[in-house]
Amino acid sequence: METLRNYALVLARRPVEKVFGTLKRSYRLNRLPHFSLARNTACLTLACFAYNLRRLDRLLAG
């Protein structure tokens, strides 16, 4: 019973965890780099923008 529940959760979490894993691994966002909320927001926004550009490149190539 628990195995089926975990499998259902994995299917829902996989797309989200992939994005967070890429942001942590490729864009070094394990910890926020600044003390200011505005700077952290800008840093995260730019990282997400770069991730989406990288993803767009892959979607257009395929």
mmCIF file as Biopython writes it, N, C-alpha, C and O atoms, coordinates in Angstrom:
data_model
#
loop_
_atom_site.group_PDB
_atom_site.id
_atom_site.type_symbol
_atom_site.label_atom_id
_atom_site.label_alt_id
_atom_site.label_comp_id
_atom_site.label_asym_id
_atom_site.label_entity_id
_atom_site.label_seq_id
_atom_site.pdbx_PDB_ins_code
_atom_site.Cartn_x
_atom_site.Cartn_y
_atom_site.Cartn_z
_atom_site.occupancy
_atom_site.B_iso_or_equiv
_atom_site.auth_seq_id
_atom_site.auth_asym_id
_atom_site.pdbx_PDB_model_num
ATOM 1   N N  . MET A ? 1  ? 0.821  -1.192 0.000   1.0 0.0 1  A 1 
ATOM 2   C CA . MET A ? 1  ? 0.000  0.000  0.000   1.0 0.0 1  A 1 
ATOM 3   C C  . MET A ? 1  ? 0.870  1.263  0.000   1.0 0.0 1  A 1 
ATOM 4   O O  . MET A ? 1  ? 0.622  2.192  -0.769  1.0 0.0 1  A 1 
ATOM 5   N N  . GLU A ? 2  ? 1.875  1.290  0.855   1.0 0.0 2  A 1 
ATOM 6   C CA . GLU A ? 2  ? 2.753  2.447  0.931   1.0 0.0 2  A 1 
ATOM 7   C C  . GLU A ? 2  ? 3.579  2.590  -0.342  1.0 0.0 2  A 1 
ATOM 8   O O  . GLU A ? 2  ? 3.882  3.708  -0.757  1.0 0.0 2  A 1 
ATOM 9   N N  . THR A ? 3  ? 3.942  1.490  -0.958  1.0 0.0 3  A 1 
ATOM 10  C CA . THR A ? 3  ? 4.710  1.534  -2.197  1.0 0.0 3  A 1 
ATOM 11  C C  . THR A ? 3  ? 3.900  2.193  -3.309  1.0 0.0 3  A 1 
ATOM 12  O O  . THR A ? 3  ? 4.446  2.989  -4.073  1.0 0.0 3  A 1 
ATOM 13  N N  . LEU A ? 4  ? 2.630  1.884  -3.413  1.0 0.0 4  A 1 
ATOM 14  C CA . LEU A ? 4  ? 1.783  2.503  -4.424  1.0 0.0 4  A 1 
ATOM 15  C C  . LEU A ? 4  ? 1.629  4.003  -4.179  1.0 0.0 4  A 1 
ATOM 16  O O  . LEU A ? 4  ? 1.631  4.800  -5.117  1.0 0.0 4  A 1 
ATOM 17  N N  . ARG A ? 5  ? 1.496  4.373  -2.918  1.0 0.0 5  A 1 
ATOM 18  C CA . ARG A ? 5  ? 1.374  5.795  -2.574  1.0 0.0 5  A 1 
ATOM 19  C C  . ARG A ? 5  ? 2.646  6.541  -2.937  1.0 0.0 5  A 1 
ATOM 20  O O  . ARG A ? 5  ? 2.586  7.632  -3.503  1.0 0.0 5  A 1 
ATOM 21  N N  . ASN A ? 6  ? 3.800  5.963  -2.617  1.0 0.0 6  A 1 
ATOM 22  C CA . ASN A ? 6  ? 5.078  6.595  -2.945  1.0 0.0 6  A 1 
ATOM 23  C C  . ASN A ? 6  ? 5.268  6.717  -4.457  1.0 0.0 6  A 1 
ATOM 24  O O  . ASN A ? 6  ? 5.795  7.719  -4.941  1.0 0.0 6  A 1 
ATOM 25  N N  . TYR A ? 7  ? 4.841  5.703  -5.195  1.0 0.0 7  A 1 
ATOM 26  C CA . TYR A ? 7  ? 4.961  5.748  -6.648  1.0 0.0 7  A 1 
ATOM 27  C C  . TYR A ? 7  ? 4.102  6.877  -7.221  1.0 0.0 7  A 1 
ATOM 28  O O  . TYR A ? 7  ? 4.529  7.581  -8.136  1.0 0.0 7  A 1 
ATOM 29  N N  . ALA A ? 8  ? 2.906  7.044  -6.688  1.0 0.0 8  A 1 
ATOM 30  C CA . ALA A ? 8  ? 2.031  8.130  -7.148  1.0 0.0 8  A 1 
ATOM 31  C C  . ALA A ? 8  ? 2.644  9.494  -6.828  1.0 0.0 8  A 1 
ATOM 32  O O  . ALA A ? 8  ? 2.547  10.424 -7.629  1.0 0.0 8  A 1 
ATOM 33  N N  . LEU A ? 9  ? 3.269  9.610  -5.664  1.0 0.0 9  A 1 
ATOM 34  C CA . LEU A ? 9  ? 3.907  10.875 -5.295  1.0 0.0 9  A 1 
ATOM 35  C C  . LEU A ? 9  ? 5.116  11.176 -6.174  1.0 0.0 9  A 1 
ATOM 36  O O  . LEU A ? 9  ? 5.360  12.330 -6.526  1.0 0.0 9  A 1 
ATOM 37  N N  . VAL A ? 10 ? 5.859  10.153 -6.522  1.0 0.0 10 A 1 
ATOM 38  C CA . VAL A ? 10 ? 7.037  10.344 -7.369  1.0 0.0 10 A 1 
ATOM 39  C C  . VAL A ? 10 ? 6.624  10.888 -8.735  1.0 0.0 10 A 1 
ATOM 40  O O  . VAL A ? 10 ? 7.300  11.754 -9.290  1.0 0.0 10 A 1 
ATOM 41  N N  . LEU A ? 11 ? 5.538  10.392 -9.267  1.0 0.0 11 A 1 
ATOM 42  C CA . LEU A ? 11 ? 5.088  10.866 -10.571 1.0 0.0 11 A 1 
ATOM 43  C C  . LEU A ? 11 ? 4.697  12.341 -10.535 1.0 0.0 11 A 1 
ATOM 44  O O  . LEU A ? 11 ? 4.868  13.057 -11.521 1.0 0.0 11 A 1 
ATOM 45  N N  . ALA A ? 12 ? 4.176  12.789 -9.407  1.0 0.0 12 A 1 
ATOM 46  C CA . ALA A ? 12 ? 3.775  14.185 -9.283  1.0 0.0 12 A 1 
ATOM 47  C C  . ALA A ? 12 ? 4.965  15.084 -8.973  1.0 0.0 12 A 1 
ATOM 48  O O  . ALA A ? 12 ? 4.998  16.234 -9.414  1.0 0.0 12 A 1 
ATOM 49  N N  . ARG A ? 13 ? 5.938  14.584 -8.227  1.0 0.0 13 A 1 
ATOM 50  C CA . ARG A ? 13 ? 7.071  15.402 -7.793  1.0 0.0 13 A 1 
ATOM 51  C C  . ARG A ? 13 ? 8.194  15.479 -8.811  1.0 0.0 13 A 1 
ATOM 52  O O  . ARG A ? 13 ? 8.981  16.425 -8.786  1.0 0.0 13 A 1 
ATOM 53  N N  . ARG A ? 14 ? 8.285  14.522 -9.688  1.0 0.0 14 A 1 
ATOM 54  C CA . ARG A ? 14 ? 9.425  14.430 -10.599 1.0 0.0 14 A 1 
ATOM 55  C C  . ARG A ? 14 ? 9.667  15.702 -11.410 1.0 0.0 14 A 1 
ATOM 56  O O  . ARG A ? 14 ? 10.807 16.165 -11.452 1.0 0.0 14 A 1 
ATOM 57  N N  . PRO A ? 15 ? 8.664  16.287 -12.053 1.0 0.0 15 A 1 
ATOM 58  C CA . PRO A ? 15 ? 8.947  17.499 -12.846 1.0 0.0 15 A 1 
ATOM 59  C C  . PRO A ? 15 ? 9.449  18.675 -12.001 1.0 0.0 15 A 1 
ATOM 60  O O  . PRO A ? 15 ? 10.310 19.436 -12.443 1.0 0.0 15 A 1 
ATOM 61  N N  . VAL A ? 16 ? 8.919  18.818 -10.809 1.0 0.0 16 A 1 
ATOM 62  C CA . VAL A ? 16 ? 9.315  19.927 -9.949  1.0 0.0 16 A 1 
ATOM 63  C C  . VAL A ? 16 ? 10.716 19.704 -9.400  1.0 0.0 16 A 1 
ATOM 64  O O  . VAL A ? 16 ? 11.532 20.625 -9.387  1.0 0.0 16 A 1 
ATOM 65  N N  . GLU A ? 17 ? 10.997 18.502 -8.954  1.0 0.0 17 A 1 
ATOM 66  C CA . GLU A ? 17 ? 12.313 18.194 -8.387  1.0 0.0 17 A 1 
ATOM 67  C C  . GLU A ? 17 ? 13.418 18.324 -9.437  1.0 0.0 17 A 1 
ATOM 68  O O  . GLU A ? 17 ? 14.556 18.657 -9.105  1.0 0.0 17 A 1 
ATOM 69  N N  . LYS A ? 18 ? 13.084 18.063 -10.697 1.0 0.0 18 A 1 
ATOM 70  C CA . LYS A ? 18 ? 14.069 18.201 -11.761 1.0 0.0 18 A 1 
ATOM 71  C C  . LYS A ? 18 ? 14.511 19.656 -11.899 1.0 0.0 18 A 1 
ATOM 72  O O  . LYS A ? 18 ? 15.699 19.934 -12.066 1.0 0.0 18 A 1 
ATOM 73  N N  . VAL A ? 19 ? 13.561 20.577 -11.829 1.0 0.0 19 A 1 
ATOM 74  C CA . VAL A ? 19 ? 13.885 22.009 -11.934 1.0 0.0 19 A 1 
ATOM 75  C C  . VAL A ? 19 ? 14.747 22.445 -10.761 1.0 0.0 19 A 1 
ATOM 76  O O  . VAL A ? 19 ? 15.765 23.110 -10.956 1.0 0.0 19 A 1 
ATOM 77  N N  . PHE A ? 20 ? 14.352 22.076 -9.537  1.0 0.0 20 A 1 
ATOM 78  C CA . PHE A ? 20 ? 15.125 22.472 -8.365  1.0 0.0 20 A 1 
ATOM 79  C C  . PHE A ? 20 ? 16.519 21.849 -8.386  1.0 0.0 20 A 1 
ATOM 80  O O  . PHE A ? 20 ? 17.490 22.499 -7.996  1.0 0.0 20 A 1 
ATOM 81  N N  . GLY A ? 21 ? 16.628 20.609 -8.832  1.0 0.0 21 A 1 
ATOM 82  C CA . GLY A ? 21 ? 17.931 19.960 -8.915  1.0 0.0 21 A 1 
ATOM 83  C C  . GLY A ? 21 ? 18.847 20.661 -9.904  1.0 0.0 21 A 1 
ATOM 84  O O  . GLY A ? 21 ? 20.037 20.833 -9.641  1.0 0.0 21 A 1 
ATOM 85  N N  . THR A ? 22 ? 18.295 21.064 -11.040 1.0 0.0 22 A 1 
ATOM 86  C CA . THR A ? 22 ? 19.098 21.780 -12.036 1.0 0.0 22 A 1 
ATOM 87  C C  . THR A ? 22 ? 19.532 23.139 -11.516 1.0 0.0 22 A 1 
ATOM 88  O O  . THR A ? 22 ? 20.674 23.549 -11.724 1.0 0.0 22 A 1 
ATOM 89  N N  . LEU A ? 23 ? 18.627 23.845 -10.836 1.0 0.0 23 A 1 
ATOM 90  C CA . LEU A ? 23 ? 18.991 25.149 -10.290 1.0 0.0 23 A 1 
ATOM 91  C C  . LEU A ? 23 ? 20.089 25.017 -9.236  1.0 0.0 23 A 1 
ATOM 92  O O  . LEU A ? 23 ? 20.985 25.857 -9.166  1.0 0.0 23 A 1 
ATOM 93  N N  . LYS A ? 24 ? 20.024 23.985 -8.433  1.0 0.0 24 A 1 
ATOM 94  C CA . LYS A ? 24 ? 21.048 23.786 -7.406  1.0 0.0 24 A 1 
ATOM 95  C C  . LYS A ? 24 ? 22.383 23.367 -8.022  1.0 0.0 24 A 1 
ATOM 96  O O  . LYS A ? 24 ? 23.438 23.888 -7.661  1.0 0.0 24 A 1 
ATOM 97  N N  . ARG A ? 25 ? 22.317 22.428 -8.949  1.0 0.0 25 A 1 
ATOM 98  C CA . ARG A ? 25 ? 23.541 21.868 -9.508  1.0 0.0 25 A 1 
ATOM 99  C C  . ARG A ? 25 ? 24.204 22.814 -10.514 1.0 0.0 25 A 1 
ATOM 100 O O  . ARG A ? 25 ? 25.407 23.060 -10.425 1.0 0.0 25 A 1 
ATOM 101 N N  . SER A ? 26 ? 23.441 23.340 -11.459 1.0 0.0 26 A 1 
ATOM 102 C CA . SER A ? 26 ? 24.026 24.114 -12.552 1.0 0.0 26 A 1 
ATOM 103 C C  . SER A ? 26 ? 24.187 25.594 -12.234 1.0 0.0 26 A 1 
ATOM 104 O O  . SER A ? 26 ? 25.098 26.249 -12.741 1.0 0.0 26 A 1 
ATOM 105 N N  . TYR A ? 27 ? 23.298 26.119 -11.392 1.0 0.0 27 A 1 
ATOM 106 C CA . TYR A ? 27 ? 23.317 27.555 -11.127 1.0 0.0 27 A 1 
ATOM 107 C C  . TYR A ? 27 ? 23.731 27.879 -9.697  1.0 0.0 27 A 1 
ATOM 108 O O  . TYR A ? 27 ? 23.610 29.021 -9.255  1.0 0.0 27 A 1 
ATOM 109 N N  . ARG A ? 28 ? 24.210 26.891 -8.989  1.0 0.0 28 A 1 
ATOM 110 C CA . ARG A ? 28 ? 24.763 27.041 -7.634  1.0 0.0 28 A 1 
ATOM 111 C C  . ARG A ? 28 ? 23.805 27.742 -6.669  1.0 0.0 28 A 1 
ATOM 112 O O  . ARG A ? 28 ? 24.201 28.661 -5.952  1.0 0.0 28 A 1 
ATOM 113 N N  . LEU A ? 29 ? 22.570 27.313 -6.658  1.0 0.0 29 A 1 
ATOM 114 C CA . LEU A ? 29 ? 21.581 27.919 -5.768  1.0 0.0 29 A 1 
ATOM 115 C C  . LEU A ? 29 ? 21.279 27.018 -4.570  1.0 0.0 29 A 1 
ATOM 116 O O  . LEU A ? 29 ? 20.125 26.901 -4.158  1.0 0.0 29 A 1 
ATOM 117 N N  . ASN A ? 30 ? 22.297 26.391 -4.019  1.0 0.0 30 A 1 
ATOM 118 C CA . ASN A ? 30 ? 22.105 25.601 -2.809  1.0 0.0 30 A 1 
ATOM 119 C C  . ASN A ? 30 ? 21.704 26.494 -1.647  1.0 0.0 30 A 1 
ATOM 120 O O  . ASN A ? 30 ? 20.832 26.153 -0.847  1.0 0.0 30 A 1 
ATOM 121 N N  . ARG A ? 31 ? 22.356 27.640 -1.573  1.0 0.0 31 A 1 
ATOM 122 C CA . ARG A ? 31 ? 22.025 28.660 -0.574  1.0 0.0 31 A 1 
ATOM 123 C C  . ARG A ? 31 ? 21.897 29.985 -1.302  1.0 0.0 31 A 1 
ATOM 124 O O  . ARG A ? 31 ? 22.500 30.191 -2.355  1.0 0.0 31 A 1 
ATOM 125 N N  . LEU A ? 32 ? 21.122 30.862 -0.742  1.0 0.0 32 A 1 
ATOM 126 C CA . LEU A ? 32 ? 20.973 32.166 -1.370  1.0 0.0 32 A 1 
ATOM 127 C C  . LEU A ? 32 ? 22.262 32.961 -1.205  1.0 0.0 32 A 1 
ATOM 128 O O  . LEU A ? 32 ? 22.838 32.980 -0.118  1.0 0.0 32 A 1 
ATOM 129 N N  . PRO A ? 33 ? 22.719 33.614 -2.262  1.0 0.0 33 A 1 
ATOM 130 C CA . PRO A ? 33 ? 24.044 34.237 -2.223  1.0 0.0 33 A 1 
ATOM 131 C C  . PRO A ? 33 ? 24.100 35.600 -1.539  1.0 0.0 33 A 1 
ATOM 132 O O  . PRO A ? 33 ? 25.191 36.070 -1.213  1.0 0.0 33 A 1 
ATOM 133 N N  . HIS A ? 34 ? 22.962 36.245 -1.311  1.0 0.0 34 A 1 
ATOM 134 C CA . HIS A ? 34 ? 22.974 37.609 -0.792  1.0 0.0 34 A 1 
ATOM 135 C C  . HIS A ? 34 ? 22.146 37.688 0.494   1.0 0.0 34 A 1 
ATOM 136 O O  . HIS A ? 34 ? 21.362 36.788 0.797   1.0 0.0 34 A 1 
ATOM 137 N N  . PHE A ? 35 ? 22.331 38.763 1.234   1.0 0.0 35 A 1 
ATOM 138 C CA . PHE A ? 35 ? 21.550 38.988 2.444   1.0 0.0 35 A 1 
ATOM 139 C C  . PHE A ? 35 ? 20.278 39.783 2.172   1.0 0.0 35 A 1 
ATOM 140 O O  . PHE A ? 35 ? 19.349 39.770 2.979   1.0 0.0 35 A 1 
ATOM 141 N N  . SER A ? 36 ? 20.239 40.460 1.061   1.0 0.0 36 A 1 
ATOM 142 C CA . SER A ? 36 ? 19.104 41.314 0.716   1.0 0.0 36 A 1 
ATOM 143 C C  . SER A ? 36 ? 18.031 40.504 -0.017  1.0 0.0 36 A 1 
ATOM 144 O O  . SER A ? 36 ? 18.344 39.706 -0.900  1.0 0.0 36 A 1 
ATOM 145 N N  . LEU A ? 37 ? 16.776 40.714 0.351   1.0 0.0 37 A 1 
ATOM 146 C CA . LEU A ? 37 ? 15.673 40.038 -0.322  1.0 0.0 37 A 1 
ATOM 147 C C  . LEU A ? 37 ? 15.582 40.446 -1.783  1.0 0.0 37 A 1 
ATOM 148 O O  . LEU A ? 37 ? 15.304 39.606 -2.639  1.0 0.0 37 A 1 
ATOM 149 N N  . ALA A ? 38 ? 15.806 41.702 -2.083  1.0 0.0 38 A 1 
ATOM 150 C CA . ALA A ? 38 ? 15.726 42.176 -3.464  1.0 0.0 38 A 1 
ATOM 151 C C  . ALA A ? 38 ? 16.817 41.541 -4.329  1.0 0.0 38 A 1 
ATOM 152 O O  . ALA A ? 38 ? 16.559 41.150 -5.467  1.0 0.0 38 A 1 
ATOM 153 N N  . ARG A ? 39 ? 18.016 41.441 -3.796  1.0 0.0 39 A 1 
ATOM 154 C CA . ARG A ? 39 ? 19.112 40.820 -4.562  1.0 0.0 39 A 1 
ATOM 155 C C  . ARG A ? 39 ? 18.877 39.328 -4.753  1.0 0.0 39 A 1 
ATOM 156 O O  . ARG A ? 39 ? 19.144 38.796 -5.831  1.0 0.0 39 A 1 
ATOM 157 N N  . ASN A ? 40 ? 18.384 38.648 -3.729  1.0 0.0 40 A 1 
ATOM 158 C CA . ASN A ? 40 ? 18.080 37.227 -3.862  1.0 0.0 40 A 1 
ATOM 159 C C  . ASN A ? 40 ? 16.964 36.992 -4.867  1.0 0.0 40 A 1 
ATOM 160 O O  . ASN A ? 40 ? 17.007 36.025 -5.628  1.0 0.0 40 A 1 
ATOM 161 N N  . THR A ? 41 ? 15.966 37.867 -4.876  1.0 0.0 41 A 1 
ATOM 162 C CA . THR A ? 41 ? 14.886 37.751 -5.844  1.0 0.0 41 A 1 
ATOM 163 C C  . THR A ? 41 ? 15.411 37.933 -7.260  1.0 0.0 41 A 1 
ATOM 164 O O  . THR A ? 41 ? 15.044 37.184 -8.165  1.0 0.0 41 A 1 
ATOM 165 N N  . ALA A ? 42 ? 16.260 38.915 -7.449  1.0 0.0 42 A 1 
ATOM 166 C CA . ALA A ? 42 ? 16.844 39.150 -8.773  1.0 0.0 42 A 1 
ATOM 167 C C  . ALA A ? 42 ? 17.707 37.967 -9.206  1.0 0.0 42 A 1 
ATOM 168 O O  . ALA A ? 42 ? 17.658 37.553 -10.364 1.0 0.0 42 A 1 
ATOM 169 N N  . CYS A ? 43 ? 18.487 37.431 -8.291  1.0 0.0 43 A 1 
ATOM 170 C CA . CYS A ? 43 ? 19.356 36.288 -8.606  1.0 0.0 43 A 1 
ATOM 171 C C  . CYS A ? 43 ? 18.526 35.062 -9.003  1.0 0.0 43 A 1 
ATOM 172 O O  . CYS A ? 43 ? 18.838 34.388 -9.984  1.0 0.0 43 A 1 
ATOM 173 N N  . LEU A ? 44 ? 17.492 34.784 -8.253  1.0 0.0 44 A 1 
ATOM 174 C CA . LEU A ? 44 ? 16.632 33.636 -8.550  1.0 0.0 44 A 1 
ATOM 175 C C  . LEU A ? 44 ? 15.866 33.845 -9.849  1.0 0.0 44 A 1 
ATOM 176 O O  . LEU A ? 44 ? 15.700 32.906 -10.628 1.0 0.0 44 A 1 
ATOM 177 N N  . THR A ? 45 ? 15.402 35.057 -10.087 1.0 0.0 45 A 1 
ATOM 178 C CA . THR A ? 45 ? 14.687 35.359 -11.322 1.0 0.0 45 A 1 
ATOM 179 C C  . THR A ? 45 ? 15.589 35.171 -12.533 1.0 0.0 45 A 1 
ATOM 180 O O  . THR A ? 45 ? 15.167 34.595 -13.536 1.0 0.0 45 A 1 
ATOM 181 N N  . LEU A ? 46 ? 16.815 35.646 -12.451 1.0 0.0 46 A 1 
ATOM 182 C CA . LEU A ? 46 ? 17.756 35.474 -13.561 1.0 0.0 46 A 1 
ATOM 183 C C  . LEU A ? 46 ? 18.122 34.005 -13.772 1.0 0.0 46 A 1 
ATOM 184 O O  . LEU A ? 46 ? 18.281 33.565 -14.911 1.0 0.0 46 A 1 
ATOM 185 N N  . ALA A ? 47 ? 18.256 33.252 -12.696 1.0 0.0 47 A 1 
ATOM 186 C CA . ALA A ? 47 ? 18.563 31.823 -12.822 1.0 0.0 47 A 1 
ATOM 187 C C  . ALA A ? 47 ? 17.400 31.086 -13.482 1.0 0.0 47 A 1 
ATOM 188 O O  . ALA A ? 47 ? 17.617 30.223 -14.333 1.0 0.0 47 A 1 
ATOM 189 N N  . CYS A ? 48 ? 16.178 31.416 -13.100 1.0 0.0 48 A 1 
ATOM 190 C CA . CYS A ? 48 ? 15.007 30.787 -13.719 1.0 0.0 48 A 1 
ATOM 191 C C  . CYS A ? 48 ? 14.887 31.192 -15.191 1.0 0.0 48 A 1 
ATOM 192 O O  . CYS A ? 48 ? 14.508 30.378 -16.033 1.0 0.0 48 A 1 
ATOM 193 N N  . PHE A ? 49 ? 15.207 32.437 -15.492 1.0 0.0 49 A 1 
ATOM 194 C CA . PHE A ? 49 ? 15.199 32.899 -16.869 1.0 0.0 49 A 1 
ATOM 195 C C  . PHE A ? 49 ? 16.223 32.124 -17.704 1.0 0.0 49 A 1 
ATOM 196 O O  . PHE A ? 49 ? 15.928 31.698 -18.820 1.0 0.0 49 A 1 
ATOM 197 N N  . ALA A ? 50 ? 17.423 31.949 -17.153 1.0 0.0 50 A 1 
ATOM 198 C CA . ALA A ? 50 ? 18.463 31.189 -17.854 1.0 0.0 50 A 1 
ATOM 199 C C  . ALA A ? 50 ? 18.055 29.734 -18.039 1.0 0.0 50 A 1 
ATOM 200 O O  . ALA A ? 50 ? 18.307 29.143 -19.089 1.0 0.0 50 A 1 
ATOM 201 N N  . TYR A ? 51 ? 17.422 29.155 -17.015 1.0 0.0 51 A 1 
ATOM 202 C CA . TYR A ? 51 ? 16.952 27.766 -17.112 1.0 0.0 51 A 1 
ATOM 203 C C  . TYR A ? 51 ? 15.928 27.641 -18.233 1.0 0.0 51 A 1 
ATOM 204 O O  . TYR A ? 51 ? 15.976 26.695 -19.020 1.0 0.0 51 A 1 
ATOM 205 N N  . ASN A ? 52 ? 15.001 28.592 -18.306 1.0 0.0 52 A 1 
ATOM 206 C CA . ASN A ? 52 ? 13.975 28.536 -19.343 1.0 0.0 52 A 1 
ATOM 207 C C  . ASN A ? 52 ? 14.561 28.749 -20.731 1.0 0.0 52 A 1 
ATOM 208 O O  . ASN A ? 52 ? 14.094 28.136 -21.691 1.0 0.0 52 A 1 
ATOM 209 N N  . LEU A ? 53 ? 15.573 29.603 -20.861 1.0 0.0 53 A 1 
ATOM 210 C CA . LEU A ? 53 ? 16.234 29.770 -22.159 1.0 0.0 53 A 1 
ATOM 211 C C  . LEU A ? 53 ? 16.945 28.488 -22.578 1.0 0.0 53 A 1 
ATOM 212 O O  . LEU A ? 53 ? 16.902 28.096 -23.745 1.0 0.0 53 A 1 
ATOM 213 N N  . ARG A ? 54 ? 17.592 27.847 -21.626 1.0 0.0 54 A 1 
ATOM 214 C CA . ARG A ? 54 ? 18.279 26.584 -21.906 1.0 0.0 54 A 1 
ATOM 215 C C  . ARG A ? 54 ? 17.272 25.505 -22.307 1.0 0.0 54 A 1 
ATOM 216 O O  . ARG A ? 54 ? 17.526 24.708 -23.210 1.0 0.0 54 A 1 
ATOM 217 N N  . ARG A ? 55 ? 16.156 25.495 -21.639 1.0 0.0 55 A 1 
ATOM 218 C CA . ARG A ? 55 ? 15.106 24.527 -21.938 1.0 0.0 55 A 1 
ATOM 219 C C  . ARG A ? 55 ? 14.481 24.809 -23.305 1.0 0.0 55 A 1 
ATOM 220 O O  . ARG A ? 55 ? 14.179 23.874 -24.047 1.0 0.0 55 A 1 
ATOM 221 N N  . LEU A ? 56 ? 14.284 26.086 -23.647 1.0 0.0 56 A 1 
ATOM 222 C CA . LEU A ? 56 ? 13.736 26.459 -24.936 1.0 0.0 56 A 1 
ATOM 223 C C  . LEU A ? 56 ? 14.651 25.997 -26.056 1.0 0.0 56 A 1 
ATOM 224 O O  . LEU A ? 56 ? 14.181 25.523 -27.090 1.0 0.0 56 A 1 
ATOM 225 N N  . ASP A ? 57 ? 15.953 26.131 -25.857 1.0 0.0 57 A 1 
ATOM 226 C CA . ASP A ? 57 ? 16.926 25.684 -26.855 1.0 0.0 57 A 1 
ATOM 227 C C  . ASP A ? 57 ? 16.762 24.186 -27.124 1.0 0.0 57 A 1 
ATOM 228 O O  . ASP A ? 57 ? 16.788 23.743 -28.272 1.0 0.0 57 A 1 
ATOM 229 N N  . ARG A ? 58 ? 16.594 23.428 -26.061 1.0 0.0 58 A 1 
ATOM 230 C CA . ARG A ? 58 ? 16.412 21.973 -26.225 1.0 0.0 58 A 1 
ATOM 231 C C  . ARG A ? 58 ? 15.088 21.643 -26.915 1.0 0.0 58 A 1 
ATOM 232 O O  . ARG A ? 58 ? 15.025 20.727 -27.735 1.0 0.0 58 A 1 
ATOM 233 N N  . LEU A ? 59 ? 14.042 22.383 -26.586 1.0 0.0 59 A 1 
ATOM 234 C CA . LEU A ? 59 ? 12.734 22.114 -27.198 1.0 0.0 59 A 1 
ATOM 235 C C  . LEU A ? 59 ? 12.735 22.452 -28.686 1.0 0.0 59 A 1 
ATOM 236 O O  . LEU A ? 59 ? 12.127 21.735 -29.481 1.0 0.0 59 A 1 
ATOM 237 N N  . LEU A ? 60 ? 13.408 23.530 -29.067 1.0 0.0 60 A 1 
ATOM 238 C CA . LEU A ? 60 ? 13.454 23.916 -30.475 1.0 0.0 60 A 1 
ATOM 239 C C  . LEU A ? 60 ? 14.373 23.005 -31.280 1.0 0.0 60 A 1 
ATOM 240 O O  . LEU A ? 60 ? 14.150 22.816 -32.476 1.0 0.0 60 A 1 
ATOM 241 N N  . ALA A ? 61 ? 15.390 22.441 -30.658 1.0 0.0 61 A 1 
ATOM 242 C CA . ALA A ? 61 ? 16.326 21.567 -31.366 1.0 0.0 61 A 1 
ATOM 243 C C  . ALA A ? 61 ? 15.687 20.210 -31.682 1.0 0.0 61 A 1 
ATOM 244 O O  . ALA A ? 61 ? 16.025 19.580 -32.685 1.0 0.0 61 A 1 
ATOM 245 N N  . GLY A ? 62 ? 14.769 19.767 -30.829 1.0 0.0 62 A 1 
ATOM 246 C CA . GLY A ? 62 ? 14.184 18.427 -30.973 1.0 0.0 62 A 1 
ATOM 247 C C  . GLY A ? 62 ? 13.002 18.406 -31.796 1.0 0.0 62 A 1 
ATOM 248 O O  . GLY A ? 62 ? 12.411 17.346 -32.000 1.0 0.0 62 A 1 
#
